[in-house]
Amino acid sequence: MAHGPATEWKKDKSSSLKELLGKWMFLLYTLVYAGFIFINVFSPEFMGIDVGSLNVAIVYGFGLIVFAIFLAFAYNHVGTHAEELLCDEEEVKK
C-alpha cells in the first residue's frame, strides 16, 4: 500500500547557507558548553558560589538551556528568511 509522498518537495536553494549556519551555531554552543565542563573540572568551588539564591552551576546550566533555545529561534528566523529570499517567483504565486 504505497501512498506516495504527502507533499511535493522542491529543491532547497538555501540549504548550503542553513548548513553553514548550523555548523557555526553548533561550534559556538560547543565552546560555551566546554566552558561549563572546564569550570566544573578545574574549579568546582567556583560553581558553588552563590548568585542570589542560586549557585553558579544552576545559573550557568539554565543559561545553557536558554542559549540553546535562543540559537534555535535564531536559526529558524534566518533559515526562513533565506528560503523566502531564494525561492522562485513561481513558487511564491502558488
N, CA, C and O atoms as CSV, one atom per row, in Angstrom:
chain,resi,resn,atom,element,x,y,z
A,1,MET,N,N,0.825,-1.183,0.000
A,1,MET,CA,C,0.000,0.000,0.000
A,1,MET,C,C,0.873,1.252,0.000
A,1,MET,O,O,0.969,1.941,1.015
A,2,ALA,N,N,1.492,1.540,-1.103
A,2,ALA,CA,C,2.311,2.738,-1.234
A,2,ALA,C,C,1.410,3.926,-1.541
A,2,ALA,O,O,0.690,3.925,-2.540
A,3,HIS,N,N,1.450,4.911,-0.703
A,3,HIS,CA,C,0.597,6.080,-0.867
A,3,HIS,C,C,1.308,7.224,-1.579
A,3,HIS,O,O,0.659,8.173,-2.018
A,4,GLY,N,N,2.613,7.150,-1.699
A,4,GLY,CA,C,3.358,8.238,-2.316
A,4,GLY,C,C,3.613,9.355,-1.325
A,4,GLY,O,O,3.181,9.278,-0.175
A,5,PRO,N,N,4.302,10.379,-1.753
A,5,PRO,CA,C,4.631,11.472,-0.838
A,5,PRO,C,C,3.397,12.294,-0.467
A,5,PRO,O,O,2.499,12.483,-1.288
A,6,ALA,N,N,3.361,12.772,0.753
A,6,ALA,CA,C,2.242,13.580,1.228
A,6,ALA,C,C,2.314,15.000,0.693
A,6,ALA,O,O,1.284,15.650,0.510
A,7,THR,N,N,3.512,15.482,0.442
A,7,THR,CA,C,3.697,16.830,-0.086
A,7,THR,C,C,4.726,16.797,-1.200
A,7,THR,O,O,5.515,15.859,-1.320
A,8,GLU,N,N,4.698,17.839,-2.010
A,8,GLU,CA,C,5.680,17.952,-3.085
A,8,GLU,C,C,6.891,18.718,-2.561
A,8,GLU,O,O,6.768,19.862,-2.126
A,9,TRP,N,N,8.050,18.087,-2.605
A,9,TRP,CA,C,9.274,18.712,-2.112
A,9,TRP,C,C,10.056,19.273,-3.284
A,9,TRP,O,O,10.286,18.593,-4.284
A,10,LYS,N,N,10.457,20.522,-3.141
A,10,LYS,CA,C,11.270,21.166,-4.173
A,10,LYS,C,C,12.690,21.314,-3.651
A,10,LYS,O,O,12.958,21.121,-2.465
A,11,LYS,N,N,13.584,21.656,-4.550
A,11,LYS,CA,C,14.987,21.850,-4.160
A,11,LYS,C,C,15.085,23.038,-3.205
A,11,LYS,O,O,14.526,24.105,-3.460
A,12,ASP,N,N,15.796,22.836,-2.115
A,12,ASP,CA,C,16.007,23.894,-1.128
A,12,ASP,C,C,17.266,24.658,-1.509
A,12,ASP,O,O,18.380,24.180,-1.300
A,13,LYS,N,N,17.080,25.848,-2.068
A,13,LYS,CA,C,18.220,26.649,-2.534
A,13,LYS,C,C,18.999,27.288,-1.392
A,13,LYS,O,O,20.100,27.798,-1.596
A,14,SER,N,N,18.436,27.261,-0.210
A,14,SER,CA,C,19.113,27.862,0.945
A,14,SER,C,C,19.787,26.814,1.828
A,14,SER,O,O,20.265,27.147,2.912
A,15,SER,N,N,19.836,25.571,1.395
A,15,SER,CA,C,20.357,24.504,2.255
A,15,SER,C,C,21.836,24.698,2.599
A,15,SER,O,O,22.252,24.383,3.713
A,16,SER,N,N,22.631,25.210,1.662
A,16,SER,CA,C,24.053,25.400,1.970
A,16,SER,C,C,24.244,26.490,3.026
A,16,SER,O,O,25.098,26.369,3.904
A,17,LEU,N,N,23.448,27.548,2.933
A,17,LEU,CA,C,23.520,28.613,3.939
A,17,LEU,C,C,23.084,28.097,5.297
A,17,LEU,O,O,23.731,28.377,6.306
A,18,LYS,N,N,21.990,27.344,5.331
A,18,LYS,CA,C,21.487,26.809,6.597
A,18,LYS,C,C,22.457,25.790,7.187
A,18,LYS,O,O,22.616,25.712,8.405
A,19,GLU,N,N,23.102,25.014,6.331
A,19,GLU,CA,C,24.094,24.053,6.820
A,19,GLU,C,C,25.272,24.776,7.465
A,19,GLU,O,O,25.721,24.394,8.545
A,20,LEU,N,N,25.768,25.811,6.809
A,20,LEU,CA,C,26.885,26.579,7.353
A,20,LEU,C,C,26.503,27.260,8.665
A,20,LEU,O,O,27.272,27.249,9.626
A,21,LEU,N,N,25.321,27.847,8.697
A,21,LEU,CA,C,24.841,28.496,9.923
A,21,LEU,C,C,24.719,27.485,11.054
A,21,LEU,O,O,25.108,27.767,12.188
A,22,GLY,N,N,24.180,26.308,10.750
A,22,GLY,CA,C,24.038,25.264,11.757
A,22,GLY,C,C,25.377,24.812,12.308
A,22,GLY,O,O,25.508,24.575,13.509
A,23,LYS,N,N,26.367,24.690,11.444
A,23,LYS,CA,C,27.703,24.285,11.897
A,23,LYS,C,C,28.324,25.341,12.806
A,23,LYS,O,O,28.935,25.003,13.821
A,24,TRP,N,N,28.173,26.622,12.450
A,24,TRP,CA,C,28.728,27.691,13.282
A,24,TRP,C,C,28.010,27.779,14.634
A,24,TRP,O,O,28.639,28.001,15.669
A,25,MET,N,N,26.704,27.606,14.608
A,25,MET,CA,C,25.964,27.636,15.875
A,25,MET,C,C,26.322,26.445,16.752
A,25,MET,O,O,26.416,26.579,17.973
A,26,PHE,N,N,26.522,25.284,16.141
A,26,PHE,CA,C,26.945,24.108,16.896
A,26,PHE,C,C,28.309,24.351,17.527
A,26,PHE,O,O,28.524,24.016,18.692
A,27,LEU,N,N,29.232,24.931,16.766
A,27,LEU,CA,C,30.561,25.231,17.290
A,27,LEU,C,C,30.484,26.232,18.442
A,27,LEU,O,O,31.153,26.063,19.462
A,28,LEU,N,N,29.677,27.260,18.277
A,28,LEU,CA,C,29.513,28.263,19.332
A,28,LEU,C,C,28.957,27.637,20.607
A,28,LEU,O,O,29.473,27.881,21.698
A,29,TYR,N,N,27.900,26.826,20.469
A,29,TYR,CA,C,27.312,26.189,21.639
A,29,TYR,C,C,28.296,25.213,22.278
A,29,TYR,O,O,28.360,25.109,23.503
A,30,THR,N,N,29.056,24.505,21.460
A,30,THR,CA,C,30.055,23.566,21.978
A,30,THR,C,C,31.097,24.297,22.817
A,30,THR,O,O,31.506,23.800,23.867
A,31,LEU,N,N,31.529,25.470,22.364
A,31,LEU,CA,C,32.517,26.243,23.133
A,31,LEU,C,C,31.933,26.724,24.464
A,31,LEU,O,O,32.608,26.672,25.492
A,32,VAL,N,N,30.692,27.189,24.447
A,32,VAL,CA,C,30.064,27.646,25.688
A,32,VAL,C,C,29.881,26.472,26.649
A,32,VAL,O,O,30.114,26.608,27.850
A,33,TYR,N,N,29.465,25.322,26.122
A,33,TYR,CA,C,29.286,24.136,26.962
A,33,TYR,C,C,30.637,23.619,27.471
A,33,TYR,O,O,30.742,23.168,28.612
A,34,ALA,N,N,31.666,23.685,26.623
A,34,ALA,CA,C,33.003,23.269,27.051
A,34,ALA,C,C,33.494,24.147,28.201
A,34,ALA,O,O,34.194,23.669,29.093
A,35,GLY,N,N,33.128,25.432,28.183
A,35,GLY,CA,C,33.459,26.313,29.305
A,35,GLY,C,C,32.814,25.833,30.587
A,35,GLY,O,O,33.439,25.875,31.647
A,36,PHE,N,N,31.579,25.379,30.510
A,36,PHE,CA,C,30.874,24.835,31.670
A,36,PHE,C,C,31.602,23.603,32.205
A,36,PHE,O,O,31.816,23.486,33.412
A,37,ILE,N,N,31.977,22.700,31.329
A,37,ILE,CA,C,32.689,21.484,31.727
A,37,ILE,C,C,34.067,21.838,32.289
A,37,ILE,O,O,34.485,21.281,33.304
A,38,PHE,N,N,34.767,22.755,31.637
A,38,PHE,CA,C,36.104,23.175,32.076
A,38,PHE,C,C,36.054,23.727,33.499
A,38,PHE,O,O,36.888,23.382,34.337
A,39,ILE,N,N,35.077,24.581,33.763
A,39,ILE,CA,C,34.955,25.155,35.110
A,39,ILE,C,C,34.640,24.057,36.127
A,39,ILE,O,O,35.196,24.053,37.225
A,40,ASN,N,N,33.763,23.137,35.773
A,40,ASN,CA,C,33.414,22.053,36.691
A,40,ASN,C,C,34.606,21.166,37.010
A,40,ASN,O,O,34.746,20.708,38.144
A,41,VAL,N,N,35.462,20.919,36.037
A,41,VAL,CA,C,36.604,20.028,36.246
A,41,VAL,C,C,37.718,20.724,37.018
A,41,VAL,O,O,38.273,20.152,37.956
A,42,PHE,N,N,38.044,21.944,36.633
A,42,PHE,CA,C,39.223,22.599,37.200
A,42,PHE,C,C,38.938,23.548,38.355
A,42,PHE,O,O,39.856,23.894,39.098
A,43,SER,N,N,37.702,23.975,38.524
A,43,SER,CA,C,37.382,24.871,39.630
A,43,SER,C,C,35.963,24.627,40.135
A,43,SER,O,O,35.094,25.487,39.994
A,44,PRO,N,N,35.729,23.454,40.724
A,44,PRO,CA,C,34.369,23.163,41.191
A,44,PRO,C,C,33.909,24.100,42.313
A,44,PRO,O,O,32.708,24.283,42.512
A,45,GLU,N,N,34.860,24.693,43.045
A,45,GLU,CA,C,34.483,25.637,44.102
A,45,GLU,C,C,33.773,26.847,43.506
A,45,GLU,O,O,32.856,27.401,44.112
A,46,PHE,N,N,34.205,27.252,42.315
A,46,PHE,CA,C,33.596,28.406,41.655
A,46,PHE,C,C,32.119,28.150,41.361
A,46,PHE,O,O,31.294,29.057,41.461
A,47,MET,N,N,31.795,26.916,41.001
A,47,MET,CA,C,30.400,26.585,40.698
A,47,MET,C,C,29.517,26.637,41.943
A,47,MET,O,O,28.293,26.714,41.830
A,48,GLY,N,N,30.114,26.596,43.104
A,48,GLY,CA,C,29.342,26.652,44.341
A,48,GLY,C,C,29.073,28.053,44.845
A,48,GLY,O,O,28.339,28.226,45.817
A,49,ILE,N,N,29.650,29.056,44.208
A,49,ILE,CA,C,29.450,30.442,44.635
A,49,ILE,C,C,27.986,30.838,44.432
A,49,ILE,O,O,27.381,30.541,43.402
A,50,ASP,N,N,27.440,31.508,45.433
A,50,ASP,CA,C,26.044,31.925,45.356
A,50,ASP,C,C,25.859,33.123,44.431
A,50,ASP,O,O,26.627,34.084,44.458
A,51,VAL,N,N,24.821,33.031,43.619
A,51,VAL,CA,C,24.383,34.141,42.767
A,51,VAL,C,C,22.918,34.350,43.122
A,51,VAL,O,O,22.039,33.679,42.580
A,52,GLY,N,N,22.663,35.265,44.020
A,52,GLY,CA,C,21.312,35.412,44.544
A,52,GLY,C,C,20.992,34.209,45.413
A,52,GLY,O,O,21.754,33.879,46.323
A,53,SER,N,N,19.891,33.561,45.146
A,53,SER,CA,C,19.531,32.380,45.927
A,53,SER,C,C,19.980,31.082,45.249
A,53,SER,O,O,19.744,29.995,45.778
A,54,LEU,N,N,20.618,31.186,44.096
A,54,LEU,CA,C,21.113,30.024,43.355
A,54,LEU,C,C,22.633,30.043,43.337
A,54,LEU,O,O,23.253,31.024,43.749
A,55,ASN,N,N,23.236,28.952,42.857
A,55,ASN,CA,C,24.691,28.965,42.705
A,55,ASN,C,C,25.050,29.075,41.220
A,55,ASN,O,O,24.182,28.981,40.353
A,56,VAL,N,N,26.327,29.274,40.946
A,56,VAL,CA,C,26.804,29.487,39.581
A,56,VAL,C,C,26.460,28.301,38.689
A,56,VAL,O,O,26.101,28.500,37.529
A,57,ALA,N,N,26.556,27.086,39.191
A,57,ALA,CA,C,26.270,25.897,38.389
A,57,ALA,C,C,24.834,25.910,37.872
A,57,ALA,O,O,24.596,25.599,36.705
A,58,ILE,N,N,23.895,26.259,38.711
A,58,ILE,CA,C,22.490,26.286,38.300
A,58,ILE,C,C,22.237,27.422,37.312
A,58,ILE,O,O,21.550,27.236,36.307
A,59,VAL,N,N,22.790,28.591,37.600
A,59,VAL,CA,C,22.612,29.732,36.701
A,59,VAL,C,C,23.223,29.438,35.340
A,59,VAL,O,O,22.606,29.712,34.310
A,60,TYR,N,N,24.436,28.879,35.325
A,60,TYR,CA,C,25.111,28.549,34.069
A,60,TYR,C,C,24.323,27.470,33.324
A,60,TYR,O,O,24.169,27.547,32.105
A,61,GLY,N,N,23.827,26.469,34.047
A,61,GLY,CA,C,23.055,25.396,33.425
A,61,GLY,C,C,21.777,25.906,32.777
A,61,GLY,O,O,21.471,25.554,31.638
A,62,PHE,N,N,21.031,26.733,33.499
A,62,PHE,CA,C,19.833,27.319,32.909
A,62,PHE,C,C,20.201,28.260,31.761
A,62,PHE,O,O,19.470,28.368,30.776
A,63,GLY,N,N,21.335,28.933,31.901
A,63,GLY,CA,C,21.814,29.788,30.811
A,63,GLY,C,C,22.093,28.985,29.547
A,63,GLY,O,O,21.816,29.445,28.440
A,64,LEU,N,N,22.641,27.790,29.713
A,64,LEU,CA,C,22.877,26.918,28.556
A,64,LEU,C,C,21.570,26.543,27.870
A,64,LEU,O,O,21.488,26.522,26.641
A,65,ILE,N,N,20.556,26.248,28.668
A,65,ILE,CA,C,19.260,25.886,28.096
A,65,ILE,C,C,18.645,27.068,27.352
A,65,ILE,O,O,18.161,26.918,26.230
A,66,VAL,N,N,18.667,28.229,27.972
A,66,VAL,CA,C,18.114,29.430,27.340
A,66,VAL,C,C,18.900,29.777,26.078
A,66,VAL,O,O,18.313,30.173,25.071
A,67,PHE,N,N,20.222,29.629,26.128
A,67,PHE,CA,C,21.066,29.921,24.969
A,67,PHE,C,C,20.742,28.966,23.815
A,67,PHE,O,O,20.695,29.392,22.661
A,68,ALA,N,N,20.520,27.686,24.111
A,68,ALA,CA,C,20.164,26.713,23.074
A,68,ALA,C,C,18.821,27.077,22.434
A,68,ALA,O,O,18.666,26.973,21.217
A,69,ILE,N,N,17.861,27.498,23.242
A,69,ILE,CA,C,16.556,27.907,22.706
A,69,ILE,C,C,16.710,29.156,21.846
A,69,ILE,O,O,16.098,29.254,20.782
A,70,PHE,N,N,17.522,30.108,22.295
A,70,PHE,CA,C,17.781,31.314,21.512
A,70,PHE,C,C,18.410,30.959,20.165
A,70,PHE,O,O,18.007,31.495,19.132
A,71,LEU,N,N,19.393,30.062,20.170
A,71,LEU,CA,C,20.026,29.655,18.913
A,71,LEU,C,C,19.019,28.978,17.984
A,71,LEU,O,O,19.068,29.179,16.770
A,72,ALA,N,N,18.122,28.190,18.533
A,72,ALA,CA,C,17.104,27.527,17.710
A,72,ALA,C,C,16.185,28.553,17.050
A,72,ALA,O,O,15.889,28.448,15.859
A,73,PHE,N,N,15.737,29.539,17.815
A,73,PHE,CA,C,14.886,30.576,17.234
A,73,PHE,C,C,15.647,31.400,16.190
A,73,PHE,O,O,15.094,31.743,15.145
A,74,ALA,N,N,16.903,31.713,16.471
A,74,ALA,CA,C,17.705,32.475,15.512
A,74,ALA,C,C,17.904,31.674,14.224
A,74,ALA,O,O,17.804,32.227,13.129
A,75,TYR,N,N,18.182,30.384,14.350
A,75,TYR,CA,C,18.363,29.531,13.171
A,75,TYR,C,C,17.072,29.476,12.356
A,75,TYR,O,O,17.103,29.578,11.129
A,76,ASN,N,N,15.950,29.316,13.033
A,76,ASN,CA,C,14.663,29.272,12.336
A,76,ASN,C,C,14.381,30.582,11.610
A,76,ASN,O,O,13.923,30.571,10.468
A,77,HIS,N,N,14.648,31.696,12.255
A,77,HIS,CA,C,14.399,33.007,11.657
A,77,HIS,C,C,15.268,33.214,10.420
A,77,HIS,O,O,14.770,33.592,9.359
A,78,VAL,N,N,16.561,32.967,10.562
A,78,VAL,CA,C,17.483,33.173,9.445
A,78,VAL,C,C,17.190,32.189,8.318
A,78,VAL,O,O,17.212,32.568,7.147
A,79,GLY,N,N,16.917,30.934,8.656
A,79,GLY,CA,C,16.610,29.932,7.639
A,79,GLY,C,C,15.345,30.257,6.870
A,79,GLY,O,O,15.310,30.121,5.647
A,80,THR,N,N,14.310,30.683,7.567
A,80,THR,CA,C,13.054,31.059,6.910
A,80,THR,C,C,13.254,32.263,6.004
A,80,THR,O,O,12.743,32.300,4.885
A,81,HIS,N,N,13.995,33.241,6.490
A,81,HIS,CA,C,14.273,34.437,5.687
A,81,HIS,C,C,15.077,34.080,4.437
A,81,HIS,O,O,14.806,34.602,3.356
A,82,ALA,N,N,16.054,33.202,4.578
A,82,ALA,CA,C,16.859,32.779,3.428
A,82,ALA,C,C,16.009,32.032,2.408
A,82,ALA,O,O,16.176,32.225,1.204
A,83,GLU,N,N,15.105,31.187,2.874
A,83,GLU,CA,C,14.209,30.470,1.954
A,83,GLU,C,C,13.315,31.439,1.194
A,83,GLU,O,O,13.088,31.268,-0.004
A,84,GLU,N,N,12.812,32.447,1.879
A,84,GLU,CA,C,11.943,33.429,1.230
A,84,GLU,C,C,12.705,34.236,0.185
A,84,GLU,O,O,12.160,34.542,-0.876
A,85,LEU,N,N,13.955,34.583,0.470
A,85,LEU,CA,C,14.746,35.365,-0.479
A,85,LEU,C,C,15.168,34.557,-1.700
A,85,LEU,O,O,15.259,35.100,-2.801
A,86,LEU,N,N,15.424,33.276,-1.516
A,86,LEU,CA,C,15.990,32.461,-2.596
A,86,LEU,C,C,14.965,31.659,-3.374
A,86,LEU,O,O,15.339,30.949,-4.307
A,87,CYS,N,N,13.678,31.742,-3.028
A,87,CYS,CA,C,12.685,30.964,-3.756
A,87,CYS,C,C,12.331,31.663,-5.069
A,87,CYS,O,O,12.497,32.875,-5.205
A,88,ASP,N,N,11.840,30.876,-6.036
A,88,ASP,CA,C,11.451,31.420,-7.329
A,88,ASP,C,C,10.113,32.123,-7.224
A,88,ASP,O,O,9.344,31.888,-6.293
A,89,GLU,N,N,9.837,33.006,-8.208
A,89,GLU,CA,C,8.567,33.736,-8.215
A,89,GLU,C,C,7.392,32.797,-8.443
A,89,GLU,O,O,6.303,33.040,-7.922
A,90,GLU,N,N,7.592,31.716,-9.220
A,90,GLU,CA,C,6.501,30.774,-9.456
A,90,GLU,C,C,6.098,30.103,-8.148
A,90,GLU,O,O,4.919,29.827,-7.930
A,91,GLU,N,N,7.065,29.842,-7.284
A,91,GLU,CA,C,6.766,29.186,-6.011
A,91,GLU,C,C,5.969,30.117,-5.107
A,91,GLU,O,O,5.135,29.652,-4.331
A,92,VAL,N,N,6.208,31.413,-5.191
A,92,VAL,CA,C,5.506,32.380,-4.352
A,92,VAL,C,C,4.045,32.493,-4.799
A,92,VAL,O,O,3.155,32.649,-3.963
A,93,LYS,N,N,3.794,32.414,-6.104
A,93,LYS,CA,C,2.432,32.545,-6.631
A,93,LYS,C,C,1.550,31.363,-6.277
A,93,LYS,O,O,0.329,31.509,-6.238
A,94,LYS,N,N,2.119,30.209,-6.019
A,94,LYS,CA,C,1.326,29.004,-5.723
A,94,LYS,C,C,0.732,29.038,-4.344
A,94,LYS,O,O,0.040,28.101,-3.946
